[in-house]
Amino acid sequence: MNTDIENLFKDKVIGHPAGLFVIFFTEMWERFSFYGMRILLVIFLTAPLFGVDHPGWDWPRENALALIGTYGSLLYLTPILGGWIADKITGYRIAVVIGCFIMMLGHAAMVFETPWSLYLGLALLIIGTGFFKPNMTSMISEMYKGKESKKDGAYTIYYMGVNAGAFFGMMLCGYLAENLGWSYGFGLAGIFMLLGLIQFWLAKDLFGSIGAKPSETYEVELPQNINEESPVEIQKEVVEKLNPFTTLDKVLMAIAALCGLLYLFNDPMSKIGNINILNYELLGLNGSYATVLIGLAIFLYLIISRTARYSKIVRDKLIAVAVFGLFTVVFFAAFEQALGSMTLFARDYTQRALTGNSALIFKIVDLVLTVVPLAIITWVLYLLFKKTYSKIPYSNIILAISFAFLWYIVFYKINNEFSKETTEVGATWFGILNSFFIITLAPLFSKWWESDYNPSAAMKYGIGLVLLGAGFGILVFGTLGIPQGAKSASVSMIFLILAYLFHTMGELCISPVGLSYLSKLVPGRMIGFMFGIWYLAIAIGQKAAGTLGGMIDKITEQYSLSTFFLIFTLFPIAIGLISMILNSVLKKLMHGVK
C-alpha cells in the first residue's frame, strides 16, 4: 500500500483520516462562498434602484435569470476541462489551490458592484470552479485506495461539508447583504474563500504525495459495479468494439459545442447589452433558437450514431443512460428555480414580516438551526486540532480563526434579531432550507435504498420528479389568490417551506443516484467521456432553468403567478409518470444492473 495513505490513516477523526476533514473544511468554505454569493445575485440584480435600503440594479427578471442561467450552465462545463488539466499537468492538489485563488479573486471583484467587476467576477468564479470542483473528490478517491469499504462513508462526510457550507453561506452572506449592504455579503464570501485557500495550502504536508502528481490513468470517483458480460465477452468487446472517435465525430462534437457556447453567451448579451452575435433567421426562427436546434440535432446524431456501433448489451445500457440523462435535464430545469424564480417569490410575494409570538418562535427556530450545526462542526474542528496540531499547526490556526470569525457573525446576527420586537425574514433565508432538509433526511433515504423496498432506477427518477412537481403544486395552491399581473403579494411562508421540503425529497431520489447508476451502466473505458456528457445534461438543465424562470413576468402578466408555477408542476409530474411507465423497459435495457 502507498506509504502516504498508511500515514494518513494513522491519525483518525471519527474513524476517518484527518486529511479527509482538511478537505471537508476546504469544501465547506468554498461552498459557503459559492452559495453565499449565488443566493444574492438574483436579488441584487433585480432590486429597485430607489425606495429600498439597499438599492440594486433594477434589471428585468428575464435579463437577470438569463445571466444566472448561463453562469450556472458554465459552472458544469469548465470542470470537464479542469479535471483533464489536473490529470495531465498540475495534479489534484495544485488544481484545487489554483481554483481557490481564482475564485477568491472573483468574489473580491464583485464587492465593487460595477458592471465590469460583476462580469469579471462571474468569469473568474466559472474558471476557478473548473479547477476546484472535480479535483477535491479525486483526492478523496486517491486517499482511499485499498480501503474502498470506507469510501462511501468518506463521501457522505464530504457531502455534509458541501451542505454545511451552502447552509451557512446562504444564511450569513444573505443576512449581511440584506441588512448592511450587498458589498458585505459579497465580501464575506470572498473572505472565507481566502481563509479556505490558506488553510488547505498550509495543510499540504499532511497529504504527502497524494494529489501532488498527475495520475497515470483516469480515476473513477464512484465505486463501480458494472454488471456486464463474462470476462471472455468483455475481452471480445474490447477487441471488436472499442469504437474510437472518428474524424467526423470530432468535427461534429466541435460544431455542437460551438453552437451551445454561442447560445450561452448570446442569450444574456442580447438581452442585457443589446449585442446580438446571432443576428440571423433560419426557417422563420431567430438566430439564437436556430443555433440551439442545429447544435442539438448534431449532438443527437452523434450520440445515436456512436451508440449504434456498440454491441447490443452495451448499446442497451447507453440508451438507458440517455433516457436518464433527459430526465436529469427536466429535473434541473425545474429544481434550479430555487436560486431564481423561487428566491424572487420569497422576496416579492411572501409574507416575511412577523410580530408577537410568530416572531419569537421564528427567532428560536433560527437560533437552533444556526447554533446546533455550528457547534457540531466546531467539535469536529476540535478533534482535528487534537490529532494534527503538531503536523499542520498553522493550518489549524487559520481554521480556528475562521471559526472564531464565523461565531462572531452568528452572534451578531442572533443578538441583532433578538433586540428587535418584530422580525422580517430575509428573502435569502429560505435558501438554507434545501441544505437543512438534505442533512436531516439523507439518512432516512439512505436506509430506504438499503432496504428490501429499494426502488428501481426508473422508479426513483419517477418518484423524484413527482415530488418535485408536487412542491410546485403547493406554490400553485398558495398563489391562487394573487391577481393577474401582480408584482407583490403576502403569501404565507409555509407554502414556500413545504415546497422546499418536497423539492429536497425529490433531489434525494435523483441527484445522488444519477452518477452512481452511470458508473454501473457504462463500461470502464467510457466512464470519463460519459461523466462529461452527464455534466453536460446538468448544464443544459441549468440554462433551461434560467430561461424558463425568466418568463415569470410575461406569464404573470398574461395569465397569473399560479399559471407560472403550474407549468413546473405538470411537466415534471408528467415526465415522472413516464419514467414509472417505462420501468420494465428500462430494467431490460439495464441488463440486471441495480
C-alpha positions as CSV (number, residue, x, y, z in Angstrom):
1,M,0.0,0.0,0.0
2,N,1.1,3.6,-0.6
3,T,3.0,4.8,2.4
4,D,1.3,8.2,2.3
5,I,-2.1,6.5,2.5
6,E,-0.9,4.5,5.5
7,N,0.3,7.6,7.2
8,L,-3.0,9.4,6.6
9,F,-4.9,6.6,8.3
10,K,-2.7,6.7,11.4
11,D,-4.4,10.0,12.6
12,K,-8.1,9.4,12.6
13,V,-11.1,11.6,13.3
14,I,-14.4,9.8,13.7
15,G,-12.9,6.7,12.1
16,H,-11.5,8.5,9.0
17,P,-8.1,10.0,8.2
18,A,-7.6,13.6,9.4
19,G,-6.8,14.6,5.8
20,L,-10.5,14.0,4.9
21,F,-11.5,16.7,7.3
22,V,-9.0,19.1,5.9
23,I,-10.8,18.5,2.6
24,F,-14.1,18.7,4.4
25,F,-13.4,22.2,5.7
26,T,-11.9,23.4,2.4
27,E,-15.0,22.3,0.6
28,M,-17.2,23.8,3.3
29,W,-15.6,27.3,2.9
30,E,-15.8,27.0,-0.9
31,R,-19.5,26.1,-0.9
32,F,-20.0,28.9,1.8
33,S,-18.6,31.4,-0.7
34,F,-20.3,30.0,-3.8
35,Y,-23.8,29.7,-2.5
36,G,-23.5,32.8,-0.3
37,M,-22.8,34.8,-3.5
38,R,-25.2,33.0,-5.7
39,I,-28.2,33.4,-3.4
40,L,-27.6,37.2,-3.5
41,L,-27.1,37.5,-7.3
42,V,-30.8,37.5,-8.5
43,I,-31.9,39.7,-5.6
44,F,-29.1,42.2,-6.2
45,L,-29.6,42.4,-9.9
46,T,-33.4,42.9,-9.7
47,A,-33.7,45.1,-6.6
48,P,-35.1,48.6,-7.3
49,L,-32.7,51.5,-7.7
50,F,-34.8,53.7,-5.4
51,G,-37.1,53.3,-2.5
52,V,-35.2,50.5,-0.7
53,D,-32.5,50.5,2.0
54,H,-30.0,48.7,-0.3
55,P,-30.7,49.6,-3.9
56,G,-29.8,47.1,-6.6
57,W,-29.5,47.4,-10.4
58,D,-33.3,47.2,-11.2
59,W,-32.7,44.7,-14.0
60,P,-35.8,43.0,-15.6
61,R,-36.1,39.5,-14.1
62,E,-35.7,37.9,-17.6
63,N,-32.3,39.6,-18.0
64,A,-31.1,38.6,-14.6
65,L,-32.1,35.0,-15.0
66,A,-30.6,34.8,-18.5
67,L,-27.3,35.8,-17.0
68,I,-27.7,33.4,-14.0
69,G,-28.7,30.5,-16.3
70,T,-25.6,31.0,-18.4
71,Y,-23.4,31.3,-15.3
72,G,-24.9,28.1,-13.8
73,S,-24.5,26.2,-17.0
74,L,-20.8,27.1,-17.5
75,L,-20.1,26.0,-13.9
76,Y,-20.9,22.4,-15.0
77,L,-18.8,22.7,-18.2
78,T,-15.5,24.0,-17.0
79,P,-14.9,21.1,-14.6
80,I,-14.6,18.8,-17.6
81,L,-11.6,20.8,-18.7
82,G,-10.3,21.4,-15.2
83,G,-10.3,17.7,-14.4
84,W,-8.3,17.0,-17.6
85,I,-5.7,19.6,-16.7
86,A,-5.3,18.2,-13.2
87,D,-5.0,14.6,-14.6
88,K,-2.4,15.6,-17.2
89,I,-0.5,18.6,-15.9
90,T,-1.0,20.0,-12.4
91,G,-2.2,17.2,-10.1
92,Y,-5.3,17.5,-8.0
93,R,-3.8,19.4,-5.1
94,I,-2.3,22.3,-7.1
95,A,-5.5,22.4,-9.2
96,V,-7.5,22.9,-6.0
97,V,-5.2,25.7,-4.9
98,I,-5.4,27.4,-8.3
99,G,-9.2,27.1,-8.2
100,C,-9.5,28.6,-4.7
101,F,-7.2,31.5,-5.7
102,I,-9.1,32.3,-8.9
103,M,-12.5,32.1,-7.1
104,M,-11.2,34.4,-4.3
105,L,-10.3,37.0,-6.9
106,G,-13.8,36.5,-8.4
107,H,-15.5,37.2,-5.1
108,A,-13.3,40.2,-4.5
109,A,-14.2,41.7,-7.9
110,M,-17.9,41.5,-7.1
111,V,-17.5,43.7,-4.0
112,F,-17.2,46.8,-6.3
113,E,-20.8,46.4,-7.6
114,T,-20.0,47.7,-11.1
115,P,-20.8,46.0,-14.4
116,W,-17.2,45.3,-15.3
117,S,-16.4,43.9,-11.9
118,L,-19.6,41.7,-11.9
119,Y,-18.8,40.1,-15.3
120,L,-15.1,39.7,-14.3
121,G,-16.1,38.2,-11.0
122,L,-18.5,35.7,-12.6
123,A,-15.9,34.7,-15.2
124,L,-13.3,34.1,-12.5
125,L,-15.7,32.1,-10.5
126,I,-16.5,29.9,-13.5
127,I,-12.8,29.3,-14.3
128,G,-12.0,28.7,-10.6
129,T,-14.8,26.2,-10.2
130,G,-13.5,24.3,-13.2
131,F,-10.2,23.7,-11.3
132,F,-11.8,23.1,-7.9
133,K,-14.9,21.1,-8.4
134,P,-13.7,17.8,-9.9
135,N,-10.4,17.6,-8.0
136,M,-11.5,17.6,-4.4
137,T,-13.4,14.3,-4.9
138,S,-10.4,12.9,-6.9
139,M,-8.2,13.5,-3.9
140,I,-10.6,11.5,-1.7
141,S,-10.6,8.7,-4.3
142,E,-6.8,8.6,-4.2
143,M,-6.7,8.7,-0.4
144,Y,-8.9,5.6,-0.1
145,K,-7.1,3.4,-2.5
146,G,-7.2,-0.1,-1.0
147,K,-9.8,1.0,1.6
148,E,-12.8,1.0,-0.7
149,S,-15.1,-0.2,2.0
150,K,-14.7,3.1,3.8
151,K,-15.1,5.2,0.7
152,D,-18.9,5.6,0.9
153,G,-18.6,6.9,4.4
154,A,-15.9,9.3,3.3
155,Y,-18.1,10.7,0.5
156,T,-21.0,11.0,3.0
157,I,-18.8,13.2,5.3
158,Y,-17.7,15.2,2.3
159,Y,-21.3,15.7,1.2
160,M,-22.1,17.0,4.6
161,G,-19.3,19.6,4.2
162,V,-20.9,20.7,0.9
163,N,-24.3,21.2,2.6
164,A,-22.9,22.8,5.7
165,G,-21.1,25.4,3.6
166,A,-24.1,26.1,1.5
167,F,-26.3,26.4,4.6
168,F,-24.1,28.9,6.4
169,G,-23.1,30.8,3.3
170,M,-26.7,31.5,2.2
171,M,-27.7,32.3,5.8
172,L,-24.9,34.7,6.7
173,C,-23.9,36.2,3.4
174,G,-27.6,36.8,2.7
175,Y,-28.2,38.3,6.2
176,L,-25.3,40.8,5.9
177,A,-26.3,41.7,2.4
178,E,-30.0,42.3,3.2
179,N,-29.2,44.2,6.5
180,L,-25.9,46.0,5.9
181,G,-25.4,46.1,2.1
182,W,-24.6,44.0,-0.9
183,S,-20.8,44.5,-0.6
184,Y,-20.9,43.0,2.9
185,G,-22.4,39.8,1.5
186,F,-20.1,39.5,-1.5
187,G,-17.2,40.5,0.7
188,L,-17.9,37.8,3.3
189,A,-18.0,35.2,0.6
190,G,-14.5,36.3,-0.6
191,I,-13.1,36.3,3.0
192,F,-14.0,32.7,3.7
193,M,-12.8,31.7,0.3
194,L,-9.4,33.2,1.1
195,L,-9.3,31.5,4.6
196,G,-10.2,28.2,3.0
197,L,-7.3,28.6,0.4
198,I,-4.7,29.4,3.1
199,Q,-5.9,26.6,5.4
200,F,-5.7,24.0,2.6
201,W,-2.3,25.2,1.4
202,L,-0.8,25.1,4.9
203,A,-2.0,21.5,5.3
204,K,-0.2,20.2,2.2
205,D,2.4,18.3,4.3
206,L,-0.3,16.1,5.7
207,F,-1.1,14.6,2.3
208,G,2.4,13.6,1.2
209,S,2.4,12.8,-2.5
210,I,-1.4,12.3,-2.6
211,G,-2.8,14.6,-5.2
212,A,0.6,16.1,-6.0
213,K,1.3,14.4,-9.3
214,P,-0.8,13.8,-12.3
215,S,-2.5,10.4,-12.4
216,E,-1.3,8.0,-15.0
217,T,-4.8,6.8,-15.6
218,Y,-8.3,8.2,-15.2
219,E,-9.6,7.7,-11.7
220,V,-13.3,6.8,-11.2
221,E,-14.5,8.7,-8.2
222,L,-17.6,6.5,-7.6
223,P,-17.4,2.8,-6.7
224,Q,-18.1,0.8,-9.8
225,N,-20.2,-2.3,-10.0
226,I,-20.5,-2.9,-13.7
227,N,-22.6,-6.0,-14.3
228,E,-21.6,-6.7,-17.8
229,E,-20.7,-9.8,-19.8
230,S,-18.3,-12.5,-18.8
231,P,-14.5,-11.8,-18.9
232,V,-14.3,-13.6,-22.3
233,E,-17.1,-11.5,-23.7
234,I,-15.6,-8.3,-22.2
235,Q,-12.3,-9.1,-23.9
236,K,-14.1,-9.7,-27.2
237,E,-15.9,-6.5,-26.8
238,V,-12.7,-4.6,-26.2
239,V,-11.1,-6.1,-29.3
240,E,-14.1,-5.7,-31.6
241,K,-15.9,-2.6,-30.3
242,L,-13.5,-0.1,-28.9
243,N,-15.3,2.4,-31.1
244,P,-12.7,5.2,-31.3
245,F,-13.8,8.7,-32.2
246,T,-13.6,9.2,-36.0
247,T,-12.6,12.5,-37.6
248,L,-16.3,13.1,-38.4
249,D,-17.2,12.5,-34.7
250,K,-14.6,15.1,-33.5
251,V,-15.8,17.7,-36.1
252,L,-19.4,17.2,-35.1
253,M,-18.5,17.5,-31.4
254,A,-16.7,20.7,-32.1
255,I,-19.6,22.2,-34.1
256,A,-22.2,21.1,-31.4
257,A,-20.0,22.6,-28.7
258,L,-19.6,25.9,-30.6
259,C,-23.4,26.1,-31.2
260,G,-24.0,25.6,-27.5
261,L,-21.4,28.2,-26.3
262,L,-22.6,30.8,-28.8
263,Y,-26.1,30.5,-27.5
264,L,-25.0,30.5,-23.8
265,F,-23.1,33.8,-24.3
266,N,-25.5,35.4,-26.8
267,D,-28.6,35.0,-24.7
268,P,-27.6,37.3,-21.8
269,M,-25.6,39.6,-24.2
270,S,-28.6,40.2,-26.5
271,K,-31.0,40.9,-23.6
272,I,-28.7,42.9,-21.3
273,G,-26.4,44.7,-23.7
274,N,-28.4,44.5,-26.9
275,I,-25.4,42.8,-28.5
276,N,-26.7,40.0,-30.8
277,I,-23.9,37.9,-32.3
278,L,-26.5,35.5,-33.8
279,N,-28.4,38.1,-35.7
280,Y,-29.9,35.9,-38.5
281,E,-33.0,33.9,-39.3
282,L,-33.4,30.3,-40.4
283,L,-36.7,28.8,-41.4
284,G,-38.5,31.6,-39.5
285,L,-36.5,31.1,-36.3
286,N,-34.3,33.7,-34.8
287,G,-30.6,33.1,-34.7
288,S,-30.5,32.0,-31.0
289,Y,-33.1,29.3,-31.3
290,A,-31.8,28.2,-34.7
291,T,-28.3,27.8,-33.3
292,V,-29.6,25.8,-30.4
293,L,-31.6,23.5,-32.6
294,I,-28.7,23.0,-35.0
295,G,-26.4,22.1,-32.1
296,L,-29.0,19.8,-30.6
297,A,-29.6,18.0,-33.9
298,I,-25.8,17.4,-34.4
299,F,-25.4,16.3,-30.8
300,L,-28.3,13.8,-31.1
301,Y,-27.0,12.4,-34.3
302,L,-23.6,12.0,-32.8
303,I,-25.0,10.1,-29.7
304,I,-27.2,7.9,-31.9
305,S,-24.6,7.1,-34.4
306,R,-21.9,6.3,-31.8
307,T,-24.4,4.2,-29.7
308,A,-25.4,2.1,-32.8
309,R,-21.7,1.0,-33.2
310,Y,-21.6,-0.9,-29.9
311,S,-22.7,-4.4,-29.2
312,K,-26.3,-5.0,-28.1
313,I,-25.7,-5.1,-24.3
314,V,-23.5,-2.0,-24.2
315,R,-25.9,-0.2,-26.6
316,D,-28.9,-1.0,-24.5
317,K,-27.2,0.3,-21.4
318,L,-26.2,3.5,-23.2
319,I,-29.8,4.0,-24.3
320,A,-30.8,3.7,-20.6
321,V,-28.2,6.3,-19.7
322,A,-29.5,8.6,-22.4
323,V,-33.1,8.3,-21.1
324,F,-32.0,9.1,-17.6
325,G,-30.0,12.0,-19.0
326,L,-33.2,13.5,-20.5
327,F,-34.9,13.1,-17.1
328,T,-32.0,14.8,-15.4
329,V,-32.3,17.8,-17.7
330,V,-36.0,18.1,-16.9
331,F,-35.3,17.8,-13.2
332,F,-32.7,20.5,-13.0
333,A,-34.7,22.8,-15.3
334,A,-37.3,22.9,-12.5
335,F,-35.3,22.3,-9.4
336,E,-32.9,25.2,-10.1
337,Q,-35.8,27.6,-9.8
338,A,-34.7,27.6,-6.2
339,L,-32.0,30.2,-6.8
340,G,-34.0,32.1,-9.4
341,S,-37.8,32.5,-9.5
342,M,-38.4,30.9,-6.1
343,T,-36.0,33.4,-4.5
344,L,-37.9,36.2,-6.2
345,F,-41.1,34.7,-4.9
346,A,-39.7,34.8,-1.4
347,R,-38.8,38.4,-1.8
348,D,-41.8,39.8,-3.6
349,Y,-44.7,37.5,-2.9
350,T,-44.1,36.0,0.6
351,Q,-45.3,37.4,3.9
352,R,-42.0,37.8,5.7
353,A,-42.8,40.3,8.4
354,L,-43.5,38.6,11.8
355,T,-44.8,40.0,15.0
356,G,-45.6,38.8,18.5
357,N,-45.4,35.0,19.2
358,S,-44.7,34.3,15.5
359,A,-41.6,36.4,15.6
360,L,-40.4,34.9,18.8
361,I,-41.0,31.3,17.5
362,F,-39.1,32.1,14.3
363,K,-36.2,33.6,16.3
364,I,-35.9,30.5,18.5
365,V,-36.1,28.2,15.5
366,D,-33.5,30.2,13.6
367,L,-31.2,30.2,16.7
368,V,-31.4,26.4,17.0
369,L,-30.9,26.0,13.2
370,T,-27.8,28.2,13.4
371,V,-26.1,27.3,16.6
372,V,-26.6,23.5,16.8
373,P,-25.0,22.6,13.4
374,L,-22.2,25.1,14.0
375,A,-21.5,23.6,17.5
376,I,-21.3,20.1,16.0
377,I,-18.9,21.2,13.3
378,T,-16.8,23.1,15.8
379,W,-16.5,19.9,17.8
380,V,-15.2,18.2,14.7
381,L,-12.7,21.0,14.3
382,Y,-11.5,20.4,17.9
383,L,-11.0,16.7,17.2
384,L,-9.0,17.6,14.1
385,F,-7.0,20.1,16.1
386,K,-6.0,17.5,18.7
387,K,-4.9,15.0,16.0
388,T,-2.9,17.2,13.7
389,Y,-1.7,20.3,15.6
390,S,1.9,19.0,15.7
391,K,1.9,18.3,12.0
392,I,0.0,21.2,10.5
393,P,-0.2,23.8,13.3
394,Y,-0.5,26.9,11.0
395,S,-3.4,25.3,9.0
396,N,-5.2,24.6,12.3
397,I,-4.6,28.2,13.5
398,I,-6.2,29.6,10.3
399,L,-9.1,27.2,10.6
400,A,-9.6,28.3,14.2
401,I,-9.5,32.0,13.2
402,S,-12.1,31.2,10.5
403,F,-14.4,29.6,13.0
404,A,-13.9,32.4,15.6
405,F,-14.9,34.9,12.9
406,L,-17.9,32.7,11.9
407,W,-19.1,32.5,15.5
408,Y,-18.8,36.3,15.8
409,I,-21.0,36.8,12.8
410,V,-23.5,34.3,14.1
411,F,-23.5,36.1,17.5
412,Y,-24.0,39.4,15.8
413,K,-26.9,38.1,13.8
414,I,-28.7,36.5,16.8
415,N,-28.1,39.5,19.0
416,N,-29.4,41.8,16.3
417,E,-32.5,39.7,15.7
418,F,-33.4,39.3,19.4
419,S,-33.0,43.0,20.0
420,K,-36.0,43.8,17.7
421,E,-39.6,43.4,18.6
422,T,-40.6,42.4,15.1
423,T,-38.8,40.2,12.6
424,E,-38.6,40.4,8.8
425,V,-37.3,37.1,7.5
426,G,-34.7,37.7,4.8
427,A,-35.6,36.5,1.3
428,T,-32.3,34.6,1.2
429,W,-33.1,32.7,4.4
430,F,-35.4,30.3,2.5
431,G,-32.4,29.1,0.5
432,I,-31.0,27.3,3.6
433,L,-34.0,25.0,3.7
434,N,-32.7,22.7,1.0
435,S,-29.4,22.1,2.8
436,F,-31.2,21.7,6.1
437,F,-33.6,19.1,4.7
438,I,-30.8,17.2,3.0
439,I,-28.8,16.9,6.2
440,T,-31.8,15.7,8.2
441,L,-33.5,13.5,5.5
442,A,-30.5,11.9,3.8
443,P,-30.0,9.2,6.5
444,L,-33.7,8.2,6.1
445,F,-33.4,7.9,2.3
446,S,-30.1,6.0,2.6
447,K,-31.9,3.5,4.8
448,W,-34.7,3.2,2.2
449,W,-32.2,2.5,-0.6
450,E,-30.6,-0.2,1.6
451,S,-33.9,-1.9,2.5
452,D,-35.9,-4.6,0.7
453,Y,-38.1,-1.8,-0.7
454,N,-35.3,-0.1,-2.7
455,P,-37.0,1.1,-5.9
456,S,-35.5,0.6,-9.3
457,A,-33.7,3.4,-11.1
458,A,-36.7,4.4,-13.2
459,M,-39.0,4.4,-10.1
460,K,-36.5,6.6,-8.2
461,Y,-36.5,9.1,-11.1
462,G,-40.3,8.9,-11.3
463,I,-40.8,9.5,-7.6
464,G,-38.2,12.3,-7.5
465,L,-39.9,14.1,-10.4
466,V,-43.4,13.7,-9.0
467,L,-42.2,15.1,-5.6
468,L,-40.6,18.0,-7.4
469,G,-43.8,18.8,-9.3
470,A,-45.8,18.4,-6.1
471,G,-43.6,21.0,-4.4
472,F,-44.5,23.5,-7.2
473,G,-48.1,22.3,-6.8
474,I,-48.1,23.7,-3.3
475,L,-47.0,27.0,-4.6
476,V,-49.8,26.9,-7.2
477,F,-52.3,26.5,-4.4
478,G,-50.7,29.2,-2.3
479,T,-50.8,31.8,-5.1
480,L,-54.3,31.2,-6.3
481,G,-55.5,34.4,-4.7
482,I,-52.8,36.6,-6.3
483,P,-54.4,38.7,-9.2
484,Q,-53.1,38.7,-12.7
485,G,-50.0,40.8,-13.3
486,A,-49.4,41.5,-9.5
487,K,-45.8,42.5,-8.7
488,S,-46.1,41.7,-5.0
489,A,-48.3,39.8,-2.5
490,S,-48.2,38.4,1.0
491,V,-48.5,34.6,0.8
492,S,-47.8,32.6,3.9
493,M,-44.3,31.4,4.1
494,I,-45.5,27.9,5.0
495,F,-46.1,27.3,1.3
496,L,-42.5,28.1,0.4
497,I,-41.2,25.9,3.3
498,L,-43.3,22.9,2.2
499,A,-42.2,23.4,-1.5
500,Y,-38.5,23.3,-0.4
501,L,-39.3,20.1,1.6
502,F,-40.8,18.3,-1.4
503,H,-38.1,19.5,-3.7
504,T,-35.4,18.2,-1.4
505,M,-37.1,14.8,-1.2
506,G,-37.2,14.8,-5.0
507,E,-33.5,15.7,-5.1
508,L,-32.6,12.9,-2.7
509,C,-34.3,10.4,-5.1
510,I,-32.4,11.6,-8.2
511,S,-29.2,13.7,-7.6
512,P,-27.1,11.3,-5.5
513,V,-28.1,8.2,-7.5
514,G,-27.6,9.6,-11.1
515,L,-23.8,9.3,-11.2
516,S,-24.0,6.0,-9.3
517,Y,-26.1,4.4,-12.0
518,L,-23.9,5.9,-14.6
519,S,-20.8,4.3,-13.1
520,K,-22.6,0.9,-13.1
521,L,-24.1,1.1,-16.6
522,V,-21.1,2.5,-18.6
523,P,-18.1,0.3,-19.4
524,G,-14.9,1.5,-17.6
525,R,-13.2,2.6,-20.7
526,M,-16.0,5.1,-21.4
527,I,-16.5,6.4,-17.9
528,G,-14.6,9.7,-18.3
529,F,-16.4,10.6,-21.5
530,M,-19.8,9.7,-20.1
531,F,-19.2,11.7,-16.9
532,G,-18.6,14.7,-19.2
533,I,-21.9,14.0,-21.0
534,W,-23.7,13.8,-17.7
535,Y,-22.4,17.2,-16.5
536,L,-23.5,18.5,-19.9
537,A,-27.0,17.3,-19.2
538,I,-26.9,19.2,-15.9
539,A,-25.5,22.3,-17.7
540,I,-28.4,22.2,-20.1
541,G,-30.8,21.9,-17.2
542,Q,-29.2,24.9,-15.5
543,K,-29.6,27.1,-18.6
544,A,-33.2,25.9,-19.2
545,A,-33.9,26.8,-15.6
546,G,-32.7,30.4,-16.2
547,T,-34.6,30.7,-19.5
548,L,-37.9,29.3,-18.1
549,G,-37.6,31.2,-14.9
550,G,-37.1,34.4,-16.9
551,M,-40.6,34.0,-18.2
552,I,-42.1,34.7,-14.8
553,D,-43.1,38.3,-15.6
554,K,-44.6,37.6,-19.0
555,I,-46.7,34.6,-17.8
556,T,-47.8,36.5,-14.6
557,E,-48.9,39.5,-16.7
558,Q,-50.7,37.4,-19.3
559,Y,-52.1,34.8,-17.0
560,S,-51.2,34.6,-13.3
561,L,-48.4,33.6,-11.0
562,S,-50.2,30.3,-10.3
563,T,-50.0,29.5,-14.1
564,F,-46.3,30.1,-14.0
565,F,-45.8,27.5,-11.1
566,L,-48.4,25.2,-12.7
567,I,-46.0,24.7,-15.7
568,F,-43.4,23.4,-13.2
569,T,-46.0,21.3,-11.6
570,L,-47.4,19.5,-14.6
571,F,-44.3,18.9,-16.7
572,P,-42.1,17.2,-14.0
573,I,-45.1,15.1,-12.9
574,A,-45.8,14.0,-16.5
575,I,-42.2,13.1,-17.1
576,G,-42.1,11.3,-13.7
577,L,-45.1,9.2,-14.6
578,I,-43.5,8.4,-18.0
579,S,-40.4,7.2,-16.1
580,M,-42.6,4.9,-14.0
581,I,-44.4,3.6,-17.0
582,L,-41.0,2.8,-18.7
583,N,-39.8,1.0,-15.6
584,S,-39.9,-2.5,-17.1
585,V,-38.4,-1.3,-20.4
586,L,-35.5,0.4,-18.7
587,K,-34.9,-2.6,-16.5
588,K,-34.5,-4.7,-19.6
589,L,-32.1,-2.1,-21.1
590,M,-30.0,-2.1,-17.9
591,H,-29.4,-5.9,-18.1
592,G,-29.5,-6.7,-14.4
593,V,-27.7,-3.6,-13.2
594,K,-29.3,-2.5,-9.9
